Amino acid sequence: MGKTKSTKYYRKQTRTREAKRQMDENDVLVNMSEDIKKCWMNVSDISNIQDKWRRVEDSTITTAIRICMKLKGKQCYLTKLEQEDAFKFGLVYDEFSRLLYTIRLAYGEVESEIFSDEELSQRFYEKDIAALLELWGSCSLISADLMVALLIDNWNSTDDHDDLAKSLTVCSTSCVKQVVLSCDLVQHPIPDNIKDSTKSTVFTVIEHLTSSCDSLIKIVKCASCLEEDHPAEDAILNMVTWSLYGLNYISVNVLKPILVGNSEDVEDDLKKYSKSLESLFPLLRQLLKQHKLEPNDDNEKKQEDVNETQNKEDNDNKSKQTNKNKDKNKAKEDPTDDKTDEEKVESSQPSIEDLLKTLEKEYEIFTKEFLGSGKVSICQEDPNGSDVSLFYRPEQYREIADCTVGSCDMKDRNDWIKDLPLTEDQTLVSDIYIVRNGPLKTSSDVEIDFIVLPVANSAERQIKVKVNNAGSWNDMENVQQEVSEAKTHLSFKTSSMDAFIAYIDNPSELHEILPQGSTYTNAENEEIQVKFLPDIVDSPVKAHIKVVQHDSKEVASYREKCFDSIMGIICLSDAVEIRTEEEVEVKKNMVVTVRMEDNPNTEKDSQLVVIRYNDTQVQVLDKSQCRITKDGTNFKVECKGLWSIAVARVKKIFLNMRDSVKKEFLVMSGKVQMCNLMTYIDDSSRDMSKGGAMFWLDFVEKNMLKEDIEMKSQLGFIEVKNSRSKDLAVKQNQTFDLAIEGQIKLTLSNGNGQNFKMTYLKGADNHVTIPIEVKRDQEKEPFATFKLSEDGSDTPIHVVAIPVRDLSELASDDIASRPQIKLNENNNARDELKLKEEAAKCVLAHNSLMELSRELSERDVRKLSHQLGVSEDLIDKFKDQMDGDIVRTNFQTLCEWRGKTGRATMVDFLISSLRTCGRSDCANIIGQVRSRQRGLTREDFNR
């Protein structure tokens, strides 16, 4: 009866929209974020993947590096990071992360072609690798610098400071992901024929490895300075983990291969990188120690090392004098040995090969300890905000890439449900989660964590998980279940999947009904029985029988929140459900014993009733229609037919309102949910010039209405007045049709015209988003209309009709659904319509339109034409034909819109369009003239 919805995805997005409205348009950071947005959108808009990658190669990567330089300059002069500054920097880094994602996506689309085309691959090796590594080094530097400045000198416990720390981590991580996916000289080695032309790349590799290593040192030091449980601890530890992974990966997969035959040429550069690595290793160990994660080496190995060291020292001491004398003699005999002390020290330093091995080892230790302890969690969450996360190790990223796990789209939900291999004894208790950009296939297991809807007695019941892999559904083993008061967490590990669900088993028991009679006794409670009397059937019949318990705590909570939904039933027994696989002719009665905590004194005017039901109907029988015998908490019910049986105590007054009792029983037993279809408008998406808006239509359980409205309000979603549906009894998996009509068009196609499918799942996200803008069409009613009907029915059960004029004129708080004017309901309406049609002919006559043309300016008509659907090109053509005469141009424009004849709806349309364009004076005059059944004259405008 309740559901959990995540708001993490929307919170920052809403605050971003609101804050952007109040910002100075000339602010450097705000403009920078807008420029970055234009940059990635220009790439995203290119449909051809080769052209898209060419744009990335030619300009986008260079632009991204230039942005890093600008940010570096801006951050150098940063003395104080106020909340507003944190917010603005967050905007920039969010857009920059999106730019990096766009580059990564473009590479992924064209990767196979790059390495199969000689020209493309040569360009990639000679130019692109160096540019991508430079971008990585630059991004690492600016992210680290601002993170240190934020946490050490400018931290305030505000949402904007917290969000900035997360944005910096996401940006740094995105750049690592980009370079890891695209730069791999082990998988894609440099061809021999271009090795000479790529020799300069080795200098670039070492330079940016050193830069990234120095940046990592900064953030490791910063992480070590933070106090325990600092709000940004998760963010910076994630940043350290990904940066260390990137450093290790590029060292192994780029530096090592490219050093072959080139190491002597870059000796000085390697020394710088070696020094950085030597500085990094003790800092990593210190950070582990600080978090009490210092790895425990094997004691025996430690002792062996100690003994070996001691023996070595003893041997050294014994031969110390001898060696000293030998050295003196050697110096006398070999005058060419002229190495300085500094050179000798350098020669004793570890080689780059040894340091890279140490780097690999340090990475393994760091990730093993931090990821294993849960101090760091690497996960990909659903960008649409559903409560599911995919946890993995950084080295698995190349296999996972951009796979995300989330709820399936509403338009696909019904098809997925039909494909689920669930029996009648199995109940779906989660949304249907699918892998996007998949399938998911990894060499080692990843972990999936998600939340299921409230389940009665969930602590005592095992919730199972089914995984779809290559079209086959199978149960998962070793599913972990954590139950709290508010929600139930499930997690499991897998290396391959396309989709998954969670469900519970409520297995029935198979019982054979015999002609001589038989008795079913419940295995868990022997007092619950079904006695089938002799001669009840002619031949043996197999029946599935089970006891279904309703959640009394949940019902009590529901009753408290929605007192008007459960008013007749005072208490309800557990139900005994009987199901046969085929229709059976029953000749005798059966006696069913059920259990109910009943206290008749709680309600004096009450009576016991029997509720019997099957898949298609529910019946409420009183004591005159069915025999009920009470024995303590047990109730024996004798009735004819193989029905499912429950007993209830109801208020006597409701015996005359049995449909209400039936509905209450269905709600209490969880067979239907009382819902309202809510219509929200996204205030931040309004485009008053086009009448554009984003509508959010959502099935919300009645007991969650208050919480849902409050949550949506915080996110900038405003309920459309008078739009809420009546209480709807909705079944699990029930599908509805949602038709969009009126003078509007969808700004994003849903693949099914202007019709949507909505399939309800209890506790899941049951919304559709509908982006629209006004499209004037005199053939249609001047409304934005949403009609909800049951699947396959033409009769709407709920209608929301919003005047399109309001979308261009009113604030979101004032927009309301209004009853559509229904004409032709009686003779008077027909007469009224006839008068309106005659008046329309007068108002839209040529001489009347000419008077209106004289009153309107060229600017007025151009604005009006946008509403009327006449193109600017056509107006320019009329203007040329009329030698620039504005009045005649206006007249031709109005005649083009009117067509051959005018109708009453066109006058309404003209009046509303004039008001939208700011000429309410003309609109009022037309309204008055129409009521007098005549056209416009010059005197009408001269008053």
N, C-alpha and C positions, 0 to 999 in steps of 0.2 A: 504493500500500500504506500510505500515511500520510495524515494530514489535519491541517489547521490550524483550530483553533477559537479564537475571540476570547473573552477573559475580562473585557474592559474593562467590560462592562455589569454583571457580577455582583460585581466586587471590592468596590466601595463598598457595594453593597446588602447583602452578607453581613456586612461589618464593622458596618453600621448595625444589623442585627438583633441581633448579638452584644452590641454596646455598649448597646443599649436595655434589654437584660435587666438590666444591671448598674447602671443609672442610678437616681438618686433620683427617685421618682415625683412629688415636690413641687418639682422643679427648674422654675424659671420658663420657661426656653427649651424644655425637653422638653414641658412642658404647652402652650406656645405652638404648637409644631410639631403636637401632637395636635389642638389647636383648629382650626388651619388645615386640617389633613387632614379633619376633620369638616365644615368649611365647604365645601370643594370636593366632597366626597363627597355632601353634601346636594343640591348642584346637579346632579351627575352622575346621581343616582338618579331625577331627574325625567324622565319619558319624553316628555311633551308639550313640543315645542320652544318654543311661545309661553309656557307656564307657566315653563319653564326661564329664558327671557330676562327674564320679569317678576320672577323671584326675583333675577336678577343686577342688574336695575335698582333694585329696591326695597331690597335689603340687601347683596348680595355685594360690590359695588363700594365701598360705604360701609365695610363690614367690612374690606376690603383696605386702604383708606386709614387706617383706625384702627390696623390692624396695623403699617403703616409708622410711624405716630406712636409706637407702643409700642416698636418696634425702635430708633427714633431716640433715645428716652429711655434705653433700655438701653445703647445704644452710647456715649452721652455720658459715662457713668460708667465706661467700660471703660478700665482702666489697664494691664492685661496680658492677652494672649491666649494662654493655655496650650493645650496640645494638646486637652484635654478641652473647653475653651471653643470652640475652633475646630470641633470635631466637632459640638457642640450648635448653634452658629450655622449650620453646614452643614445640619443637619437642618431648621432653620427656613426657610432660604432655598430648600432643595429643595422643601419643601411649598408655599412661597409661589409658586415657579415653576409648580408644578402648578395652584395656584389661578388664576394668570394664564392658563395654558393653557386651563383650564376656561371662563373668561370669554371667551377668544378663540374657543373652539369653539362656545359658546352663541351668540355674535354671528354667526359664520359660518353657522349653521343657520337663522337668522331674518333675515339681511340683506335678502334680496329682499322679504320681507314688510314690513320696517320702512319702506322707501321706496315701497311701493305702497299703504300704509295711511296716510291723512292724520293720524289721531290718534296712531299710533305714531311717525310721522316728526316731528310737532310735539314730542312728548315727548322724542324723541332729540335734536333740535336745541336745545331749551330746557334740558334737564337732563343728558342722558347724555354729550354731548361734553365739557362742562365737567368732569364727574366723572371721565371717562376720562383727560382731560389732567391733572387733579389727581393721579390715581393714577400716571401716568407721571412727573410731576415729583417726587412723594414717593419713588417707587421708585428713581429715578435718584439722588436725594440720599442715601438710606440705603445703597445699594449702593456709591456712590463713597466715602462716609465710611468704611465698614468696609474697603473695599479699600485705601484709603490707610493706615488704621491697621494693617492686616495686613502690608502690604509694607514700610512705612517703619519702623515701631516694633516689630512683633511677629513678624517672619518667622522661622520655624524650618523646617528641611528635614524635615518629617514628612508622611506621607500625608494627615493631617487638615488641615494648613495648605494643602497643595497642592489638596486637594479643595474647601476653602472658597473659594479663589480662583476655581476653576472654577464653583462654585455661584453665586458673586456675579455672574460674567459671564453665566451662563445666566439668572439672574433679571433682570438689567438688560436683556439681549437679549429676553427674553420680553415685558417691558413695552413695549419699542420695537415689537416685532412686533404686539402688541395694538393700540397706538395707530395704527400705520401702516395696519392692516387696517380699522379702524373709523372713523378721522377723515380724511375726504377731501372737502373742500368744492369741489374742482374736478370730481370725478366726480359728487358729490351736492350741488349748490349749495343754499343755504338758499332756500326759496320766498319770494317777495316778500311774501306775506300774513303772514309771521311774522318778517320781518326786524327790526321794531321790538321785538318781545318777546325777541329774541336779542342785542340790542346789548350787554348785560352780558358776553356770552361773550367779546368781544374783550379785555376786561381779564384774564379768566382765561387766555386763550391766551398773551398777552404775559407774564403773571406766571410761568406754568409753563415757557415757553420760556426766560425769563431764569434760572429756577431750574435747568433742565436744562443750560443753557449754563455756569452756574457749576459745576455738578457735573462737566461735561466738562472744564473747565479744571483741576479738582482732579486728575482721573485722568491727564490729559495731562502735568501737572507730575510726578505720581508715576511715570509711565512713563519720563519723561526722567531721573529720578533712579536708575533701576534699572541695576545693572551688566550688562554683556553676558552673554548666555546665562543670565539669571536663570530659575529653574524656572517662575516665574509670568509670564514675558514674553508667552507666547502668550495667556494668559488676559486680561491687561490690554490688550494691543493689539487683541484681539477686542472688548473692552468699549469701547475708544476708537472703533473703526470703526463699531460699531452705534449708539453714542450720537451720533456725528457724523451718521450717516445719518438717525437719528430727528429730530435738530435741523433738518437741512436739509429733510427731508420735510414736517414740520409747518410750517416757515416758508413753504415754497412752496405747499403744498396746503391750509393752514388760515389762516395769518396773512395772506398776500397777498389771498385772496378776501374775507376779513372786514374788511380795512382800507378797502376801497372805501367812501367816504362816512363813515368813522368815524375817520380818522387824526388829525384835530384834537382829538378828544375824549380821545385816549390819548397825547398828545405826550410827557408826562413819563415814562410807562411805556416808551414806545419809546426814549427816551434811555437808560434803564437797560439795556434789551436791547442797544442799539447799543454801549454801553460794554463790555458783556460780550463781544460779538462782536469788537470791536476788540482786546480782550485775548487772545482765543482764537487769532486768525489767526497771530501771530508764534510762539506756542507750538507750533502744528501744524508750521510750517516748521522750527522748532528740532528737533522730534522726527524729522522727515524727515532733517534734516542729521545728527543723531546716529546714525541707522541707515544713513548714507551713501546716502540715497535722494533727495537734493535734486534737483528736476527741472532738467534742462539746457535753458535757453532757447536759442532760435536766435541764433547769434552776430551775424548781420546785423541782426536785430531789436534786439539789445542795442546795437549800434553806432549804429543810427538813433536810438534813444532817447537815447543819450549826446549825439549831435550836436544833436538837437532841444533837449535841456536846455541845452547850451552856448550855442546861438544865442539861446535865450530869456533866459539870464542876461546875455548881451552887450547885448541890446536893453533889458533892464531897467536895466542900469548906465548906458546912454547917456541914458535918459530919467528917470533917478532924480531929478535935481535939478529938472527941469521938473515932474514929478509932485508933488514935495514942495511947490513953490510953488503949484501948482494947488490942492492940498489945503488950504493955508493960506488962500488966497483964498476957497475954497468954504466953509470954516468960518466966515469972516467974513460971507459973503453969506447962508449958510443956518444960522441959529441953531437950527432945529428938529432938526438932526442931533445927537441927544443919546445915541447908543448907547454903552454901556460897552465896555471892551476885552474883557471876558468874553463879552458878547453877540456881539461881532464874531468871536471865536474859535469860538463855537458855530455861528455862521452859516456858517463855513468848513468845518465837519465834514461828512463824507459823509452823504447821505440814507439812510434805511432801505432804500429800493429798491436803492441802490448796494451797501449792505452785504449784502443778501440775494443779489445777483448774485455778490459776492465769496465768500459762503458756498458757493454752488453750485460755483464754480470751485475753492475750496479742497477741497471734498469730492471732486470729480473727480480732482484732483491726488493727494490723499492715498490714495484707493482704487486709483488707477492704479498708483502706486508701490508701495504695500504689498502689494496683492493680486497685482500683476504680478511682483513679486520673490519671492513665496512667503513673505514675512515674516508675512503674515496669511492664514489659510485659513478661509473661511466655508463650513461644510458641515453637512449634516444626515446623521446616522448612523442606522442601523437600531436602534430601541429594543430589538429582540430580540437584538442582539449579533452579527449576521452581519457578515463582513468586507467591507462595501461602504459607500461614502460618496458623497454628492452635493454637489459643490462649485459655488458660485454667488456672484454679487455681491449685496450687500444690496438694491439696487434691483430685483432679480428676485424678491424674497421675496413680493411681492403676487401674483405669478403662481404661485409654487411653493406658498405657504401651508404647509399641514401635510403635503404629499407626502413620503413617505419611501420609500426603496428597500431591500428586504431579501428574504431567502429566502421562497419561497412556503410556505404552511402545509402541514404533512405531509398533512393530509386531502385537499388539492388537488393534491399533487405528481403522482400517477399520471395525472390528467386532463391536466395540463400536458405531461407526457412524451408522452402519446398525440398531442398537438397539434404536437409539434416536427417540423419538416420536415427531419430528418437522414437521410442515406442510410446504407447499410451500411458505407461507407468513411469515415464521419464519426463521431467519438467525442466525447461530451459530457465536458467537463473542468471543469465548474463546477456549482454549485447552479443552480436556476432562480430568478432574481431578478425580483420583480414590484414595481410601483409601488402603494403603498397610499395611500388618500385621493386617488387620481388621477382621470384620467390626467395625466401630466406634459406640459404644453404651455407653452412660454415663447417670447417674442419673439426672444430671442437664446440662444445655446448655453449649456448647463450642462455640467459635466464629471463623469463617473462613474468612480470608481476602485474596483477590487475585486481580490480574490486568487483565483487558480485553484489547483486541486489539483496536486501534483507531476506533471510530465509528463516522460517520458524524453527526454533530449537537448533540453530546452525552449529552451536558448539557440540551437539550430540550427533549431528548428521554429517556424513561424508559427502562433500561436494566433489564431483568428478569433472575431469576435463577431457574433451575430445579434440583431437588435432587433425586437420585436413592436410594431407601430404600427397601432392600429385593426384588430387581428386578422390583419395581414399581417406575415410574417417576412422580413426583408431583412438582408443582410450590411452591416456598418458598414465604412466606409473610414477610413484614418488612425488605426488603433488603435495606441496606444503600448504597448510591452512592456518591462518591466524585470525582469531575471532575477537572482536571488540564489541562494545555496546552499539556503536554507530555503524560499523561496516565489517565486512569479511574480506581479508586479503588472501588471494591464492597466488602461488608461484610454482613454476615448473621449469625444467631445463630441456632444451632441444637443440638439434643442429640443423633441422630441416622442417619447414612448414609453410603452408599457404594461408591457413585460417585456423581459428579455434573457438570453442564455446565452453561454458561451464553448465553442468546440469546436476540434478539430484534424482536418485532412484527412490520411488515409493512402490516397491514391487507388490504385485497382487499374488495371492495364493490360488493355485489351480484346484478346484473342487468339482467332483463329479456328482451331479444331481441324478438320483436313481428313481425309477418308477415306484419302488417300494418305500421311498422316503430316505432322507439322509440329513446329517447335521454337520454344519461347518462351525469349528471353534477357532477363534483367533489365537495364534501362537503366542502372542505377547500378553494378552489379557483373556483368560479363559471364560470370563463372564460375558464377553461379547460373542454372540452366537447367531447363526442363521439356521432355523429348523425348516426343512422342506418336507411338507406333509406327504403321506402316501398318495399315489396316483396324481401327483402334481404334473408329471410328464409321462408320455407314453414310452419313451426310450431314453437311455442315459444321455445327459447333456453336460458338456464341460463348461464350467463358469469360472470367471476370474473374479475373486473377491478380495477386497482390501478395506482397511479402516483408515479413514482420512481425518486427521486432527486439525482443527483450526487453531490459530495462534491467539489465545485469549488475551495476552498482553498487548499484542498489536491491535486487536479489535477494540480493547479498552482505550488505547491511545487514539485510534481512529474515531471512536465515538466521541471522545473529548474534543477533537478538532472539528469534526463534522457531525454535530449532534443531530442535524436535520436529515442525515442520510441513514441513520439507524435509530428509529424512534419506536417501531412496533415490536421488534424482537427483544425480549429481556435477556434470555440466555439460550444457548444453542448447544446441542449435543455433538459429539463426534459422529461422522457419517459412515455408514457401511455401504460401499459401492459394489454393485454386482453387474458384471458385464459378460455377455455371451458373444461368440463370434458370428452367430447367425440368429435370425428371428426364431423364437420358440413359442409354441402354443402351450399356455399354462392353464391347467384345469382346476387346481386346488390352491389353497392359500400357503403362504410362508409366514413364519414368525421370526422377526428380527429383534434381537436384544442389543440396545445401545446404552451408552453411559452419559449422564449429564449431571453436573452440579446444580441442583434445582432447589430454590427456596421460594415457595409460593407466597410467603408473607411479605416478600419485597415489593410485591405489587398486588393489591387486593383484587382489582378488576382485571384478572389475567386468566389465560386458559392454555392448556397444552394443545399443540397441533402436531400433526405429522407432515413432514415435507418429503415428498417422494419425487424423484427426478431421474431423467436419463439424458442422452446427448442432445435431445431436441426440445424437451419441455420440462417445466417444473410445476408441481401441483401442491396446494396447501389443503390438507384435510383436517377437519375438526373431529371431536369425539363422536359426533353423529354419523360420520362417514367412515371412520376407521377405529378399530378397537385398540385402546392404549391401556396397558397395565403397568402400575408403578411399584417397584420394590426397592426402596432406598434410593440409591443413585442409578439403578438400572431401570430401563423402560422397555417393555415388550410391546412390539407393534405387529399386529396381524393384518396382512393385506394380500390382495390377489395380484399376481403379475411379478415378474422379476425386475423390481425397481431398486434404485439406490435409495436408502432410507436415512432420515435424520429426524430428531424430535426437537421442538422449540417451545418455549413459553412466550406467548405474545399478549399484548394488551388487547382486551376484548373488543375495544373499539375498532381494532385493525382487522377483525374477522370480516368486516364489510369492505376492507381495502386489501384484498389478498394479493393484488399485483404489487403493492408496496412491500408486503411481506416477502414475496418471491424475490424482488430486487434486493432487499436487505440480506436475504439468505445468500444470494449470489455474491454480494460484496463481502460478507463475513467469511464465506468459504473460499474467497480469493478467486472465484471463477470469472468475475468481472471487476473492473476498476471504475470508480466514478471519476470521470475526467472532465475538464473544460478545455475547449480549444481556445488558446490565447493568441491574440494578434498584437505584436509589438512592432514599433517602428524604430529603426536605428537612427537616433537623432544626429549622429555625426556623419551619416551618409547622405543627408539632404542636399539636393541641388535644386534650389528654388527656380533657377532660370529654365530648367528642363522639366520641373516637376518630378525629379528623380528621388528615389528613396529605396532603402532596403527594408523589406518586411520580414518578420520572423514569426512563423506560425507554428505553434507548439502544443502538443497534447500534454497537459499538466495534471497529475493526480490531484484530486480535490483537497486532500489533506496536506499537500505541499504548495498550495496556491500562494499563501502569504510569503513563505520563504522564497518562492520563485520570483514573485513580483519585486521583492526587496533586492534580490540578487541582480535581476535584470536592470533595475533602476540604477544600481551602482555602476553597471556597465554601460549606461547611456541608452538603454532600450526602454521606450515609453509605451505603455499599453494604450492602444487606440480606444478612445471612449466608445462605449456602447457596442464593443466588438466581442465581448466574452460570450461564449456559447452557453446554452443551458447545460445542466448536468447530463453527461453522456455516459451510458453504461457500455464500456469498451472491453471486449474480450482480448485475451492474449493472442497475438499474431493476426488480429483483425486488420483488414486493409480498407482504406478509404480513398476516394477520388477527390482531388482538389482542382477545380477548374478556375482559370484566371480569365476574366472577361472585362469588356469596357474599353475606354479610350486610353489604353496603356499598351506598352510592349515590354517584353523581358530584355534586359540589357545583357544577360548571360544566358545562353541556350542550355536547357536541361535535357536536350535530346528527345523530347516528347512534346514539342509544340508548347502550348500554354497550359498543359495539364500535368499534374503531379500525382504521384502515388505516395500515401502515407500509411506505413504498416506499424502498428503499435506493439511495443514490447514493454512489459512492466519493468519499471525502474531504470530503463535505458533512456538515451537521448532521443526524443521523438519529435524533432523539429525539422522544418524545411525553411531555407532562406530564399526569398523571392525578390531579386533586384528589378525594379521597374522604373520606367519614366513615362511621362505623358506622351501619347501619340494621338493627336486630334483626328477624329474620324466621325463625320456627322451621321454615318450609318449606325453608329453604336451609341449606347447610353453614356452620358458624361460622368461615368463612375469608374473607379478602380474596384472591381468586384471579385471576391474570393468565395467560391461556392463549394461547400463540403458535402459529399454524399457517400453513402455506403457503396462499396465496390460493386459495379454492375447495375446500380440503380440510377435513374434519371431524376429522382426527387431529392432536392437538397435538404439536409437536416440542419444546416447552419449557413447563413449568408452574411458576409461583411461587405458593405458598399460604401466607399469613400469618394465623395465628389472630387474629380480631378482638379477642379479649381482650387480646392483647399491645399492640394499638394504644392501649388505654386504661391499661395498667399499666406497660409497659416503656419504658426509655430507648431512643433511636434506635440506640445502639450494640449493644443486646441483641436487637433485633428480627431474627428469622430466618424463613426459609421452612421449613416443616415438611411432611413427607409427609402427604397427606390419608388419613384412615382409610378403607380400602376394605372395605365389608361385602359379604356374599353371595358371597365368593370360593369358598367350599366349604360342605359340610354343617355343619361345626362353626360357621362364621360365621353360617349361617342359624339354627342352634339358639341361638347367643348373642344374635342379634337378637331372637328370639322371647322369650327370658327378659327382655331389656331392655324390651320392649314391655309385658310383663306387670307388671314392676316399676314401670314408668311409670304404669300405671293405679292402682297402689296409692299411689304417692307423690303423684299429682295427684288423688286421690279427695277428696271434699268434707271428710270428717272430718280428713284429713291436712293439707289447706290451711288448715282452721280452726286447727289447732295452730300452724302457721307464722304465721298472722295474729296470734295472741296474742303471739308472740315478737317481732314486728316493730313498731317505732314508726311513727307517722304520717310522720315525716321519712324513715324507711327506705323505706317503701312509695312515697312520692313520688319518691325517687331511683330506686327500682327500676322504677317505671312508665315512667320516661324510657327505660330500657333495653328494657323489654318492649313499648313502643309503645302504652301506655294514656295518653290525654291527661289533663292536669290538670283540664280542665273536667268530664270524666266522673267523676273522683275527687270533685270538689266536689259533683257531683250525687248520687253515692252517699252522701256524708257528710250531705247534707240529708235524703235518704230514710231514713237510719239515725239521725236525730236527733242527729248528732254522735258516735255510738258509733264509736270508732276501730277496735276489733277487727272489728266487722261491716263497716265501710267497707273495711278491709284485705282481708277475705274476699271481698267483692264485686269488688274490683279484681283479685284473683288469679283469680277465676272468670271474669271478663270476658276476661282474657288467655288462660286455658286453653281456653275454648270448650266445645263439647259433649264432646269426648274428649281424652285426653292421649296423647302419643306419646313414645318414647324420646328423640328429638332435643329435645323440649321440656324434659325434665329436665336434659339437658346445658346447654341454653340458660339455664335458671333458675339452675343452679349457677354458671355463668360470670358471669351478671348480678349475683348476690349478691356474688361476689368483687369485681366492679367497684365495687359500692356500699359496700364496706368491711365486709360481713357474711360474712367467710370462715368464721366459726364455724358459721353456719347452713348454708353451702354444704357444709362437711365432714360435718355431721350427715346431710344429705340423701344425700350420696354413700355413707355407711355404711349408712343405712337401705335404700337401693336395692339394695345388694349382698346384703341379707338378704331381698329380695323381699317387702317390706312397706311400709306407710305410716308417717307420723310419729305419735308419741304424746307425751303430756305428759312422760313419763319421759325421753324423748330429750333434752329441754332442761334437765332438772333434775339431770343427772349432774354 
